[in-house]
Amino acid sequence: RIHRTRDAVNCLNSVADFAITLMPQLSFSDVEFDAKRKQTRRDKFLAEMDKVVPWARLTALIEPVYPKGKGGRAPYALETMLRVHFMQQWFALSDPAMEEALYDMQSMRQFARLSLTRGGIPDETTILNFRHLLEKHQLANRFLEEINAMLAERGLLLKQGTIIDATFIEAPTSTKNASGKRDPEMHQAKKGNNWHFGMKAHIGTDAESGLVHSVQTTPANEHDVTQAHKLVHGREQAVFGDAGYTGVEKREDTQHIKATWHVAMKPSKRKAIKSESKRMGKTVERLEYLKAAVRSKVEHQFRIIKCQFGYQKARYKGLVKNTAQIVTLFALSNVWLVRNKLRPTG
């Protein structure tokens, strides 16, 4: 009987040891973090994005080009590096700042599935090399396509109408660098009484849901109307734009587009109509109000990347690197905009 009891105890201990090896081991800092009483806004944000971002579909795009680590040190897990890269975009962090944030903030380490005691923290060079890998293979555009494909499967991206618009992205104007010059790919442009130096982000959004389906970037001095034909997908029935797209339907590069253009009337023309006929002026004002109500959805995307994600100024030199970041930001803003509809129930 004693031998049978001892064998049973040994068997239970073996099962317990095997279960522990399968479970992720928690450090004291992990246990202390899980026991805190209040969730911060960062904790809630990361918990929401963890559930709604299609990690498996996005990592499948990177897997063919991600280094396998043969003959050297094993690389960090692909999904871990993607999570770190997305946190960089969400919190507007540079490579060194991202490394320090992973050391300082337990919530970020937990989201990236990293630990100070097991595996260590990727340094700024590793984070930089991963970003360069995405830029080299132009994976930001594929992220946007894959996320939009998922949203279309859920019935959230209808593509019956498109809203087009552009926004300035400021760039550093300082000449205190090795070349003593500003970024040659950036230019300045005037809007109203204000001058802007940098680039423009042109987007096309779904008129029903407000989700971005097309992104183009140009220097700041490029006129909005020149990019209109690149922001439509060809299957929409109507396209909405502000007064900056006046005359777009007469351009040679938009003749193949069969959709109806609804462009805002210039304020000077509206004022002239109102002065000629008060009744006609009220009709025009009502029509412009209805068009503006549709166009307002495109402003939500600009608010998300500038206010929610803190993207206030171009971080890198040249259009290529900044374009990759901007496209990634709009892809993530699509997920954030419809997160409540993507969140699992129960």
C-alpha positions as CSV (number, residue, x, y, z in Angstrom):
1,R,0.0,0.0,0.0
2,I,2.9,2.4,0.9
3,H,4.5,1.6,-2.5
4,R,1.3,2.3,-4.4
5,T,0.8,5.6,-2.6
6,R,4.3,6.7,-3.3
7,D,3.9,5.8,-7.0
8,A,0.7,7.8,-7.2
9,V,2.4,10.8,-5.6
10,N,5.3,10.6,-8.0
11,C,3.0,10.3,-10.9
12,L,1.0,13.4,-9.8
13,N,4.3,15.3,-9.4
14,S,5.4,14.4,-12.9
15,V,2.1,15.5,-14.4
16,A,2.3,18.8,-12.5
17,D,5.9,19.4,-13.7
18,F,4.8,18.7,-17.3
19,A,1.9,21.1,-17.0
20,I,4.2,23.8,-15.6
21,T,6.5,23.4,-18.6
22,L,3.5,24.0,-21.0
23,M,2.2,27.1,-19.1
24,P,4.0,30.4,-19.5
25,Q,6.1,31.1,-16.4
26,L,5.2,34.3,-14.6
27,S,7.9,36.4,-13.0
28,F,7.3,38.4,-9.8
29,S,6.8,41.5,-11.8
30,D,4.2,39.8,-14.0
31,V,2.3,38.7,-10.9
32,E,2.5,42.1,-9.4
33,F,1.3,43.7,-12.6
34,D,-1.7,41.3,-12.9
35,A,-2.7,42.1,-9.3
36,K,-2.9,45.9,-9.7
37,R,-6.4,47.3,-9.0
38,K,-6.8,49.9,-11.8
39,Q,-6.2,49.5,-15.5
40,T,-4.7,52.5,-17.2
41,R,-5.8,53.8,-20.5
42,R,-2.7,52.2,-22.1
43,D,-3.6,48.9,-20.6
44,K,-7.2,49.1,-22.0
45,F,-6.0,50.2,-25.4
46,L,-3.5,47.4,-25.7
47,A,-6.0,44.8,-24.5
48,E,-8.5,46.0,-27.1
49,M,-6.0,45.9,-30.0
50,D,-4.7,42.6,-28.9
51,K,-8.1,41.1,-29.6
52,V,-9.0,42.8,-32.9
53,V,-5.7,42.9,-34.9
54,P,-5.5,39.9,-37.3
55,W,-2.1,38.8,-36.1
56,A,-2.1,35.4,-37.9
57,R,-2.9,37.0,-41.2
58,L,-0.3,39.7,-40.9
59,T,2.5,37.4,-39.7
60,A,1.8,35.1,-42.6
61,L,2.7,38.0,-45.0
62,I,6.1,38.5,-43.2
63,E,7.0,34.9,-42.7
64,P,8.6,34.2,-46.2
65,V,11.1,37.1,-45.8
66,Y,11.7,36.9,-42.0
67,P,15.2,35.6,-41.1
68,K,15.3,32.1,-39.8
69,G,18.5,32.5,-37.8
70,K,20.3,29.5,-39.3
71,G,23.9,29.4,-38.1
72,G,23.6,32.2,-35.6
73,R,21.5,33.5,-32.7
74,A,17.8,32.7,-33.0
75,P,15.8,35.8,-33.9
76,Y,12.9,37.0,-31.8
77,A,9.5,35.6,-32.5
78,L,7.9,37.1,-35.6
79,E,4.7,38.1,-33.8
80,T,6.6,39.7,-31.0
81,M,8.5,41.9,-33.4
82,L,5.3,42.9,-35.2
83,R,3.7,43.8,-31.9
84,V,6.7,45.9,-31.0
85,H,6.5,47.6,-34.4
86,F,2.8,48.4,-34.0
87,M,3.3,49.8,-30.5
88,Q,5.9,52.2,-32.1
89,Q,3.2,53.5,-34.4
90,W,0.5,53.7,-31.7
91,F,2.6,55.6,-29.2
92,A,4.8,57.6,-31.7
93,L,8.1,56.2,-30.3
94,S,11.5,56.2,-31.9
95,D,13.7,53.1,-31.9
96,P,15.6,54.0,-28.8
97,A,12.5,55.2,-27.1
98,M,10.7,51.9,-27.9
99,E,13.5,49.9,-26.4
100,E,13.4,52.0,-23.2
101,A,9.6,51.7,-23.0
102,L,9.8,47.9,-23.1
103,Y,12.2,48.1,-20.2
104,D,10.1,50.6,-18.2
105,M,6.5,49.5,-18.9
106,Q,5.2,46.0,-17.9
107,S,2.0,46.5,-20.0
108,M,4.1,46.8,-23.2
109,R,6.3,43.8,-22.3
110,Q,3.2,41.8,-21.7
111,F,1.5,42.9,-24.9
112,A,4.7,42.0,-26.9
113,R,5.0,38.7,-24.9
114,L,8.5,39.6,-23.6
115,S,10.1,39.1,-20.2
116,L,13.1,40.7,-18.6
117,T,14.2,37.3,-17.2
118,R,13.5,35.1,-20.2
119,G,14.6,35.9,-23.7
120,G,15.5,39.6,-22.9
121,I,14.3,42.7,-24.7
122,P,15.1,43.5,-28.4
123,D,17.5,46.4,-28.6
124,E,17.0,49.5,-30.8
125,T,19.1,48.0,-33.7
126,T,16.9,44.9,-33.8
127,I,13.8,47.1,-33.9
128,L,15.4,49.2,-36.6
129,N,16.3,46.2,-38.7
130,F,12.7,44.9,-38.5
131,R,11.3,48.2,-39.7
132,H,13.8,48.2,-42.6
133,L,12.7,44.7,-43.5
134,L,9.1,45.8,-43.8
135,E,10.1,48.9,-45.9
136,K,12.3,46.8,-48.2
137,H,9.5,44.4,-49.1
138,Q,6.8,47.1,-49.1
139,L,4.8,45.2,-46.6
140,A,2.9,48.2,-45.2
141,N,0.7,48.3,-48.4
142,R,0.1,44.6,-48.0
143,F,-0.9,45.1,-44.3
144,L,-3.6,47.6,-45.5
145,E,-4.8,45.2,-48.2
146,E,-5.0,42.3,-45.8
147,I,-6.8,44.3,-43.1
148,N,-9.3,45.6,-45.6
149,A,-9.8,42.1,-47.0
150,M,-10.7,41.0,-43.4
151,L,-13.1,44.0,-43.0
152,A,-14.7,43.2,-46.3
153,E,-15.3,39.6,-45.2
154,R,-17.0,41.0,-42.1
155,G,-19.2,43.2,-44.3
156,L,-17.7,46.4,-42.9
157,L,-16.1,47.7,-46.2
158,L,-18.9,48.3,-48.8
159,K,-17.0,50.2,-51.5
160,Q,-20.1,51.8,-53.0
161,G,-18.8,55.4,-52.5
162,T,-15.5,57.1,-51.9
163,I,-14.5,60.2,-50.0
164,I,-11.1,61.7,-51.0
165,D,-9.1,64.2,-49.0
166,A,-5.6,65.2,-48.1
167,T,-3.8,66.5,-45.0
168,F,-0.4,68.2,-44.4
169,I,2.3,66.2,-42.6
170,E,4.8,68.6,-41.2
171,A,8.5,67.9,-41.5
172,P,11.4,69.3,-39.5
173,T,12.6,72.6,-40.9
174,S,15.9,72.7,-39.1
175,T,19.2,72.8,-41.2
176,K,21.4,71.7,-38.3
177,N,22.5,68.5,-39.8
178,A,25.5,67.1,-41.8
179,S,24.3,68.4,-45.1
180,G,23.1,71.8,-43.7
181,K,19.9,71.5,-45.7
182,R,16.3,70.6,-45.2
183,D,14.9,67.3,-46.6
184,P,15.1,67.7,-50.4
185,E,12.0,65.5,-50.9
186,M,9.8,67.7,-48.8
187,H,8.5,71.1,-50.0
188,Q,6.5,74.0,-48.7
189,A,3.0,75.1,-49.5
190,K,0.6,77.8,-48.4
191,K,-2.9,77.1,-47.1
192,G,-4.8,80.2,-46.2
193,N,-2.4,82.5,-44.5
194,N,-0.1,79.7,-43.2
195,W,2.9,78.1,-44.7
196,H,3.5,74.3,-44.3
197,F,6.8,72.5,-44.9
198,G,6.6,68.7,-45.4
199,M,4.4,66.3,-47.3
200,K,0.8,65.5,-48.0
201,A,-1.1,62.3,-47.2
202,H,-3.9,61.7,-49.7
203,I,-6.5,59.1,-48.8
204,G,-9.6,57.5,-50.2
205,T,-12.2,56.3,-47.7
206,D,-15.4,54.3,-47.9
207,A,-18.3,56.7,-47.8
208,E,-20.4,54.3,-45.7
209,S,-18.0,53.2,-43.0
210,G,-15.2,55.8,-43.3
211,L,-12.5,53.1,-43.6
212,V,-9.4,53.9,-45.7
213,H,-8.9,51.9,-48.8
214,S,-6.3,54.0,-50.7
215,V,-3.3,56.0,-49.6
216,Q,-0.9,58.2,-51.6
217,T,1.8,60.6,-50.4
218,T,3.4,63.6,-52.2
219,P,5.4,66.7,-51.3
220,A,3.3,69.4,-49.8
221,N,3.3,71.5,-52.9
222,E,1.5,68.9,-55.0
223,H,-2.1,69.9,-55.6
224,D,-4.9,67.6,-54.2
225,V,-6.7,67.2,-57.6
226,T,-3.6,65.5,-59.2
227,Q,-4.0,62.5,-57.0
228,A,-7.7,62.0,-57.2
229,H,-7.6,59.3,-59.8
230,K,-5.3,57.2,-57.6
231,L,-7.7,57.3,-54.6
232,V,-10.7,55.6,-56.3
233,H,-11.0,51.8,-56.9
234,G,-13.3,52.0,-59.9
235,R,-16.3,50.2,-58.4
236,E,-17.9,53.2,-56.5
237,Q,-21.0,55.0,-57.7
238,A,-20.1,58.4,-56.2
239,V,-17.0,60.2,-55.2
240,F,-17.1,63.1,-52.6
241,G,-14.4,65.8,-52.3
242,D,-13.9,69.3,-50.9
243,A,-13.3,72.5,-53.0
244,G,-9.7,71.5,-53.6
245,Y,-10.9,69.0,-56.2
246,T,-12.8,71.5,-58.3
247,G,-12.7,70.6,-62.0
248,V,-11.6,67.0,-61.3
249,E,-14.2,65.5,-63.7
250,K,-12.6,67.5,-66.6
251,R,-9.1,66.1,-66.1
252,E,-7.8,63.6,-68.6
253,D,-6.7,61.1,-65.9
254,T,-10.2,60.8,-64.4
255,Q,-12.1,60.2,-67.7
256,H,-12.1,56.4,-67.1
257,I,-13.9,56.8,-63.8
258,K,-17.7,56.3,-64.3
259,A,-18.7,57.5,-60.8
260,T,-20.5,60.7,-60.1
261,W,-18.4,63.5,-58.6
262,H,-19.8,65.5,-55.7
263,V,-17.3,68.3,-55.1
264,A,-17.9,71.1,-52.7
265,M,-18.6,74.5,-54.2
266,K,-16.0,77.2,-53.6
267,P,-17.1,79.8,-51.0
268,S,-16.8,82.7,-53.4
269,K,-19.2,81.1,-55.8
270,R,-21.7,80.3,-53.0
271,K,-21.5,83.9,-51.9
272,A,-22.2,85.1,-55.4
273,I,-25.3,82.9,-55.8
274,K,-26.6,84.0,-52.4
275,S,-26.2,87.6,-53.4
276,E,-28.2,87.1,-56.6
277,S,-31.0,85.1,-55.2
278,K,-31.7,84.5,-51.5
279,R,-33.9,81.5,-52.2
280,M,-31.4,79.9,-54.5
281,G,-28.7,80.6,-51.9
282,K,-30.6,78.7,-49.2
283,T,-31.0,75.7,-51.6
284,V,-27.3,75.7,-52.4
285,E,-26.4,76.0,-48.7
286,R,-28.6,73.0,-47.9
287,L,-27.0,71.0,-50.7
288,E,-23.5,71.9,-49.5
289,Y,-24.4,70.9,-46.0
290,L,-25.5,67.5,-47.1
291,K,-22.3,66.9,-49.0
292,A,-20.3,68.1,-46.1
293,A,-22.1,65.7,-43.8
294,V,-20.8,62.8,-46.0
295,R,-17.3,64.2,-46.3
296,S,-16.9,64.5,-42.5
297,K,-16.2,60.8,-42.2
298,V,-12.8,61.2,-43.8
299,E,-11.8,63.6,-41.0
300,H,-12.1,60.9,-38.4
301,Q,-9.2,59.0,-39.9
302,F,-7.0,62.1,-39.7
303,R,-8.0,62.6,-36.1
304,I,-7.1,59.0,-35.2
305,I,-3.6,59.1,-36.5
306,K,-2.8,62.7,-35.3
307,C,-4.6,62.7,-32.0
308,Q,-5.1,59.1,-31.0
309,F,-1.7,57.8,-32.3
310,G,0.1,61.1,-31.8
311,Y,1.5,61.3,-35.3
312,Q,2.1,65.1,-35.5
313,K,5.3,65.3,-37.6
314,A,7.3,63.2,-40.2
315,R,9.9,61.2,-38.3
316,Y,12.2,60.1,-41.2
317,K,13.9,61.6,-44.2
318,G,12.5,61.0,-47.6
319,L,9.0,59.9,-48.8
320,V,9.6,56.2,-48.9
321,K,10.1,55.6,-45.2
322,N,7.5,58.1,-44.2
323,T,5.0,56.6,-46.7
324,A,5.5,53.1,-45.1
325,Q,4.8,54.6,-41.7
326,I,1.7,56.5,-42.9
327,V,0.2,53.5,-44.7
328,T,0.7,51.4,-41.5
329,L,-0.9,54.0,-39.4
330,F,-4.0,54.1,-41.6
331,A,-4.2,50.3,-41.7
332,L,-4.2,50.3,-37.9
333,S,-6.7,53.2,-37.7
334,N,-9.1,51.1,-39.7
335,V,-8.9,48.4,-37.0
336,W,-9.3,51.0,-34.3
337,L,-12.3,52.7,-35.9
338,V,-14.3,49.4,-36.0
339,R,-12.9,47.7,-33.0
340,N,-16.3,47.4,-31.3
341,K,-17.6,45.4,-34.2
342,L,-14.5,43.2,-34.4
343,R,-14.3,42.5,-30.7
344,P,-15.2,38.9,-29.8
345,T,-18.5,38.5,-28.0
346,G,-19.0,36.8,-24.7
